[in-house]
Amino acid sequence: MIVKIRDYFREDFVGDDRPEPDVGMLTGAFMRAVQDELFETLAEQGHPDVRPRHGSVLAFLDREGTRATELSQRSGQHKQIVGTVVDELVQLGYVSREPDPHDRRAKLVVPTAHGLDEITRARAILAAIERRHEQSLGTEGYASFKAALQRITRLQRQWRDGRVADSDV
């Protein structure tokens, strides 16, 4: 039997010898559920062309513009991927490329009015999602959950450092 991940987490799902979901399954399912709500709601609010990959630019963009190399560092994406996403967002009318006033050789990725509207709406949708979870878990429970998730994320990002240190032993 093939089980879809979203079915796996339904309370009424009964599977044969279903193991406890691991952290990868849990965080992946959570991320997809948040993205589903975010992008479906954005589409309803006038932004049907925005996709999850566009978040590697839009979520990290300053109002006055940001260099692509900085977007790459902030998002953790390769510069080539950010460049491709910026190209898509330019075509969709969410950003433009403008000369950097501090260095004419460099370009800034600047949100357009349409891009600023999407960023504002996305932040409001995400804030509503967080408020809903906070109401469900309670203020203290949600704060503890978020702090633990941030700590685990930081620790996981250090896995290469730990692997190198372990191999030196």
Disulfide bonds with the S-S distance in Angstrom:
none
